């Protein structure tokens, strides 16, 4: 699998409050961003993979919802995660 437990711990440690804080919005956004980039690369090679295309669209929507939540709750945390992950709005 492309996303190992070690990679998840690295993402949570980098963007979350701790390695164990897997539910924080920043951690989830970082995880979704990693998965989105992986699926995007897959779709560049396999243009007719429609199930992956749908999964990608769902992930982008989930990430957008979390970003909107974070923006409404704490604008500084929102700006920090946008800058750290280079997410375009």
Secondary structure, 3 states (H helix, E strand, C coil): CCCCHHHHHHHHHHHCCCCCCCCCHHHHHHHHHHHHHHHHHHHHHCCCCHHHHHHHHHHHHHHHHHHHHHHHHCHHHHHHHHHHHCCCC
